[in-house]
């Protein structure tokens, strides 16, 4: 028998309830939290293991992984998606993805119903560097026949690594429900996302999504709310999160209601771009290298900043200096700063705002800034 055939036969003999092996201790299985499903057959050693290394044909592979689509599918992806599918078939539950010290390699995105499945890692690395064009690393897709979860289920404890911020049309976390009446609401906690074009992408019927203690960095866009969404945007919040080292931190073309509480927004070409909704920054710290363009831009929307600090780091005072700190396309657009402190808000024009909107300033102190434009 050929080696591939022997491996395939061995793989097909795995017991249905087998757990993922601990990569640091071969032969041992990771402890199963009470009631949790483990990704059966995952290798998780940080290396590529397509199905073709264990199975001679796709039919053989489907006897173990019925959802497999091609022999090029990674075994780690098959194992994780299989565990998610098992949880959804039983009407809901939790999937535990152990951290054995190395990553799970996935060349396709995971799909889960956030109203039915909890996906929990231990700081586990999901390596999506082979994600194809148009791919979504994790798609939170609510099913129409399930009631709203009201955040009973969570996604937590993962590091997601992508193919690079210049790999266009690839997102780490997508929230989109296809059917009217469904809602991709979710709770995301203790996760780190980097190396994607979009760290967080919102789609139709995405609302009441909450992020807690997450880090999004080295992406093209950290939060992207594109134009043309239906029934989306109500109360999306970020608590004690960090967004940084990216081209744009928040793009709010769809007009979402976004809330950032005690967050750090650091080092980006643009902090807010094309805002058509309401963005609340509560007790947030914004730190920037000298921007060449206005770091805050409103189309028809409003930015409220309560407390916090906006700092432009330029110890040599060399710039480049933007034409303004805040830019507006519409006279109804506005920025409201309450008890906000800042440092080094220098601009080429000597003005704080550009365009027909206004900056409203209340009881704050700004050091080394141009004159406030708008209401005193």
C-alpha positions as CSV (number, residue, x, y, z in Angstrom):
1,X,0.0,0.0,0.0
2,X,1.2,3.5,-0.8
3,X,2.2,5.7,2.1
4,X,-0.6,8.1,1.3
5,X,-3.1,5.3,1.4
6,X,-1.8,4.0,4.7
7,X,-2.1,7.5,6.2
8,X,-5.6,7.8,4.8
9,X,-6.6,4.6,6.3
10,X,-5.1,5.6,9.7
11,X,-6.9,8.9,9.6
12,X,-10.2,7.3,8.8
13,X,-9.9,5.1,11.8
14,X,-9.8,8.0,14.2
15,X,-12.5,7.6,16.9
16,X,-15.3,10.1,16.4
17,X,-14.7,11.6,19.9
18,X,-11.0,12.0,19.5
19,X,-9.6,15.3,20.9
20,X,-6.9,17.5,19.4
21,X,-3.4,16.4,20.5
22,X,-1.3,18.8,22.6
23,X,1.4,19.9,20.2
24,X,3.9,20.3,23.1
25,X,3.2,16.8,24.4
26,X,2.5,14.3,21.5
27,X,0.1,11.6,22.3
28,X,-1.6,13.5,25.1
29,X,-5.0,15.2,24.7
30,X,-5.9,18.6,26.0
31,X,-8.4,18.8,28.9
32,X,-11.9,19.3,27.7
33,X,-13.9,22.0,29.6
34,X,-17.2,20.8,30.8
35,X,-19.5,20.3,27.9
36,X,-17.2,21.7,25.3
37,X,-16.4,20.2,21.9
38,X,-12.8,19.9,20.8
39,X,-11.6,20.2,17.2
40,X,-11.2,16.5,16.3
41,X,-8.1,15.6,14.4
42,X,-6.5,19.1,14.5
43,X,-2.7,19.0,14.2
44,X,-1.9,22.6,15.3
45,X,1.9,22.4,14.9
46,X,2.1,25.6,12.9
47,X,2.8,23.8,9.6
48,X,0.7,23.1,6.5
49,X,-1.1,19.8,6.4
50,X,-3.5,19.7,3.5
51,X,-5.9,16.7,3.3
52,X,-3.9,15.3,0.4
53,X,-1.1,14.4,2.9
54,X,-3.5,11.9,4.6
55,X,-6.1,11.0,2.0
56,X,-5.9,9.7,-1.5
57,X,-9.3,11.0,-2.6
58,X,-11.8,13.7,-1.5
59,X,-14.3,10.9,-0.9
60,X,-12.0,9.3,1.7
61,X,-11.5,12.7,3.3
62,X,-15.2,13.3,3.5
63,X,-15.7,10.1,5.6
64,X,-13.9,11.9,8.4
65,X,-14.6,15.6,7.4
66,X,-18.0,15.6,5.6
67,X,-17.7,19.4,5.0
68,X,-14.3,19.2,3.1
69,X,-14.4,20.7,-0.4
70,X,-11.0,19.9,-1.8
71,X,-7.9,17.9,-1.0
72,X,-6.1,21.3,-0.7
73,X,-8.2,22.1,2.5
74,X,-6.0,22.3,5.6
75,X,-6.7,19.6,8.2
76,X,-6.7,22.2,10.9
77,X,-9.5,24.1,9.1
78,X,-11.5,20.9,8.6
79,X,-11.2,20.1,12.3
80,X,-12.2,23.5,13.6
81,X,-15.1,23.9,11.2
82,X,-16.2,20.4,12.0
83,X,-16.3,21.2,15.7
84,X,-18.4,24.4,15.0
85,X,-20.8,22.4,12.8
86,X,-21.2,19.8,15.5
87,X,-22.1,22.5,18.0
88,X,-24.6,24.0,15.6
89,X,-26.2,20.6,14.8
90,X,-26.9,19.9,18.5
91,X,-28.7,23.3,18.8
92,X,-25.8,25.3,20.2
93,X,-22.8,24.9,22.5
94,X,-19.2,25.7,23.1
95,X,-16.1,24.8,21.1
96,X,-12.7,24.8,22.9
97,X,-9.6,25.4,20.8
98,X,-6.6,24.4,22.9
99,X,-3.3,26.3,22.7
100,X,-0.5,23.8,22.3
101,X,2.2,26.5,21.8
102,X,1.9,26.5,18.0
103,X,-0.7,27.7,15.5
104,X,-3.6,26.2,13.7
105,X,-3.0,26.7,9.9
106,X,-6.2,27.5,8.0
107,X,-6.5,28.3,4.3
108,X,-10.3,28.9,4.4
109,X,-12.5,30.9,6.7
110,X,-14.6,29.7,9.6
111,X,-18.3,30.2,9.6
112,X,-20.4,30.2,12.8
113,X,-23.8,31.3,14.1
114,X,-23.0,33.8,16.9
115,X,-26.5,33.1,18.4
116,X,-25.7,29.4,18.8
117,X,-21.9,28.8,19.2
118,X,-19.2,30.0,21.6
119,X,-15.7,29.6,20.2
120,X,-13.1,29.9,23.0
121,X,-9.3,29.7,22.8
122,X,-6.5,30.0,25.3
123,X,-4.6,32.6,23.4
124,X,-4.7,30.2,20.5
125,X,-3.1,31.3,17.2
126,X,-5.3,31.0,14.1
127,X,-2.9,31.4,11.1
128,X,-4.8,32.7,8.1
129,X,-1.8,33.8,6.0
130,X,-3.0,31.5,3.2
131,X,-6.5,33.0,3.2
132,X,-7.5,33.4,-0.5
133,X,-8.7,36.7,-2.1
134,X,-12.2,37.5,-0.9
135,X,-11.8,35.4,2.2
136,X,-13.1,36.1,5.7
137,X,-11.2,34.5,8.5
138,X,-14.3,34.2,10.8
139,X,-17.7,35.0,9.5
140,X,-20.4,35.5,12.2
141,X,-23.4,34.6,10.1
142,X,-26.7,34.4,12.1
143,X,-29.2,31.8,10.9
144,X,-32.8,33.0,10.4
145,X,-34.4,30.2,12.4
146,X,-32.6,31.0,15.6
147,X,-33.6,33.5,18.3
148,X,-31.4,36.4,19.1
149,X,-28.6,35.3,21.4
150,X,-28.4,38.4,23.5
151,X,-24.7,37.9,23.8
152,X,-25.0,34.5,25.5
153,X,-22.3,33.2,23.1
154,X,-18.8,34.7,22.8
155,X,-15.7,34.5,20.6
156,X,-12.7,34.9,22.8
157,X,-9.0,34.1,23.5
158,X,-7.6,34.1,19.9
159,X,-4.8,35.6,17.9
160,X,-5.7,35.9,14.2
161,X,-2.8,36.4,11.8
162,X,-3.5,37.5,8.3
163,X,-1.7,37.6,4.9
164,X,-0.8,41.3,5.2
165,X,-2.6,44.6,5.3
166,X,-2.1,45.1,1.5
167,X,-3.8,41.8,0.7
168,X,-7.0,43.5,-0.5
169,X,-10.5,42.1,0.1
170,X,-9.5,39.9,3.1
171,X,-11.1,40.5,6.5
172,X,-10.5,39.0,9.8
173,X,-13.9,39.3,11.5
174,X,-17.0,39.7,9.4
175,X,-20.5,40.3,10.9
176,X,-23.2,39.8,8.3
177,X,-26.5,38.0,8.3
178,X,-27.9,37.0,4.9
179,X,-31.6,36.6,5.8
180,X,-34.0,39.4,6.9
181,X,-34.9,39.1,10.6
182,X,-31.5,37.6,11.6
183,X,-28.9,39.6,13.4
184,X,-25.2,39.0,13.7
185,X,-24.8,40.3,17.2
186,X,-21.9,39.0,19.1
187,X,-19.5,39.4,22.0
188,X,-15.7,39.3,21.1
189,X,-13.2,39.3,24.0
190,X,-9.5,39.0,24.6
191,X,-8.5,38.7,21.0
192,X,-5.6,40.1,18.9
193,X,-6.0,40.6,15.1
194,X,-3.2,41.7,12.8
195,X,-2.1,41.5,9.2
196,X,-5.5,41.8,7.4
197,X,-6.8,44.4,5.0
198,X,-9.8,44.8,7.4
199,X,-9.6,43.7,11.0
200,X,-13.3,44.1,11.6
201,X,-15.8,44.3,8.7
202,X,-19.5,44.9,9.1
203,X,-22.2,43.8,6.7
204,X,-26.0,43.6,6.5
205,X,-27.9,43.2,9.8
206,X,-24.9,43.6,12.0
207,X,-25.7,45.4,15.2
208,X,-25.3,45.1,19.0
209,X,-21.7,43.8,18.6
210,X,-19.4,44.3,21.5
211,X,-15.6,44.1,21.7
212,X,-13.8,43.9,25.0
213,X,-10.0,43.8,25.7
214,X,-9.1,43.4,22.0
215,X,-6.1,44.6,20.0
216,X,-6.3,45.4,16.3
217,X,-3.1,46.4,14.6
218,X,-1.1,46.4,11.4
219,X,-4.2,46.3,9.2
220,X,-5.3,48.6,6.4
221,X,-8.6,49.3,8.3
222,X,-9.2,48.4,11.9
223,X,-12.9,49.0,11.8
224,X,-14.7,49.2,8.4
225,X,-18.4,50.0,8.0
226,X,-18.9,50.3,4.2
227,X,-21.6,52.0,2.3
228,X,-24.9,50.4,1.4
229,X,-25.7,48.2,4.5
230,X,-29.2,47.2,5.4
231,X,-30.6,47.1,9.0
232,X,-27.1,47.6,10.5
233,X,-25.2,49.9,12.9
234,X,-27.1,50.1,16.2
235,X,-24.8,50.3,19.2
236,X,-21.5,48.7,18.3
237,X,-19.0,49.2,21.1
238,X,-15.3,48.8,22.0
239,X,-14.2,48.7,25.6
240,X,-10.5,48.9,26.7
241,X,-9.4,48.0,23.2
242,X,-6.3,49.1,21.2
243,X,-6.4,50.1,17.5
244,X,-3.1,51.1,16.0
245,X,-0.3,51.0,13.5
246,X,-2.7,50.9,10.6
247,X,-3.6,53.2,7.7
248,X,-7.1,54.0,9.0
249,X,-8.6,53.1,12.4
250,X,-12.3,53.8,11.9
251,X,-14.1,54.1,8.5
252,X,-17.8,54.8,9.2
253,X,-19.3,55.2,5.7
254,X,-22.5,53.3,6.7
255,X,-23.4,55.6,9.5
256,X,-23.0,53.3,12.5
257,X,-23.4,54.3,16.1
258,X,-19.9,53.5,17.4
259,X,-18.8,53.8,21.0
260,X,-15.2,53.5,22.2
261,X,-14.7,53.5,25.9
262,X,-11.2,53.7,27.5
263,X,-9.5,52.8,24.2
264,X,-6.1,53.6,22.7
265,X,-6.2,54.8,19.1
266,X,-2.5,55.0,18.1
267,X,-0.4,55.8,15.1
268,X,-2.5,55.8,12.0
269,X,-2.7,57.9,8.8
270,X,-6.4,58.6,9.6
271,X,-8.2,58.1,12.9
272,X,-11.7,58.5,11.5
273,X,-12.6,58.6,7.9
274,X,-15.8,59.4,6.1
275,X,-18.0,59.4,9.2
276,X,-21.7,59.4,8.5
277,X,-22.9,58.3,11.9
278,X,-22.2,59.0,15.5
279,X,-18.8,58.1,17.1
280,X,-18.4,58.5,20.8
281,X,-14.9,58.4,22.2
282,X,-15.1,58.2,26.0
283,X,-11.9,58.5,28.0
284,X,-9.8,57.5,25.0
285,X,-6.2,58.4,24.2
286,X,-5.3,59.2,20.6
287,X,-1.6,59.4,19.8
288,X,-0.3,60.1,16.3
289,X,2.8,60.7,14.3
290,X,2.5,64.0,12.4
291,X,-0.3,63.4,9.9
292,X,-0.1,64.7,6.4
293,X,-3.9,64.8,6.1
294,X,-6.6,65.7,8.6
295,X,-6.8,62.7,11.0
296,X,-10.5,63.2,11.7
297,X,-12.9,63.4,8.8
298,X,-16.7,63.7,8.9
299,X,-19.0,63.6,5.9
300,X,-22.5,64.0,7.5
301,X,-21.7,62.6,10.9
302,X,-20.7,63.7,14.4
303,X,-17.8,62.8,16.7
304,X,-18.2,63.3,20.5
305,X,-15.1,63.0,22.6
306,X,-15.6,63.0,26.4
307,X,-12.3,63.4,28.3
308,X,-9.2,61.8,27.0
309,X,-6.2,63.1,25.2
310,X,-5.1,63.8,21.6
311,X,-1.3,63.9,21.2
312,X,0.7,64.5,18.0
313,X,4.3,63.2,18.6
314,X,6.8,65.4,16.8
315,X,9.7,66.2,19.1
316,X,11.7,67.9,16.4
317,X,8.8,69.9,15.2
318,X,9.4,69.0,11.6
319,X,5.9,67.9,10.6
320,X,4.5,67.2,8.1
321,X,1.6,69.4,9.3
322,X,-1.9,68.6,8.1
323,X,-4.1,71.4,6.6
324,X,-6.4,70.9,9.6
325,X,-7.0,68.4,12.4
326,X,-10.7,68.0,11.6
327,X,-12.2,68.1,8.1
328,X,-15.9,68.3,7.1
329,X,-17.9,67.9,3.9
330,X,-21.3,69.1,5.2
331,X,-22.4,72.0,7.4
332,X,-24.3,69.7,9.7
333,X,-21.2,67.7,10.5
334,X,-19.6,68.4,13.8
335,X,-17.0,67.5,16.4
336,X,-17.7,68.0,20.1
337,X,-14.8,68.0,22.5
338,X,-15.6,68.0,26.3
339,X,-12.7,68.2,28.8
340,X,-10.3,67.0,26.1
341,X,-6.6,67.7,26.4
342,X,-4.2,67.8,23.6
343,X,-0.6,68.5,22.6
344,X,0.9,69.8,19.4
345,X,-2.1,70.3,17.2
346,X,-0.2,72.2,14.5
347,X,-1.6,72.7,11.1
348,X,-0.4,74.2,7.8
349,X,-3.3,76.6,7.8
350,X,-3.1,77.6,11.4
351,X,-6.7,76.5,11.7
352,X,-8.2,73.5,13.5
353,X,-11.0,72.7,11.1
354,X,-11.5,72.7,7.3
355,X,-14.8,72.6,5.5
356,X,-18.3,73.8,6.4
357,X,-18.7,71.8,9.7
358,X,-17.8,73.0,13.2
359,X,-15.6,72.0,16.2
360,X,-17.4,72.7,19.5
361,X,-15.0,73.1,22.4
362,X,-16.0,72.8,26.1
363,X,-13.8,73.2,29.2
364,X,-10.6,71.7,27.9
365,X,-7.0,72.7,27.6
366,X,-4.9,72.5,24.4
367,X,-1.2,73.2,24.4
368,X,0.5,74.5,21.2
369,X,-2.6,74.4,19.1
370,X,-4.1,76.7,16.5
371,X,-7.1,78.7,17.4
372,X,-10.3,76.8,17.9
373,X,-12.7,77.1,15.0
374,X,-16.4,76.9,16.0
375,X,-18.1,77.6,19.3
376,X,-15.9,78.7,22.2
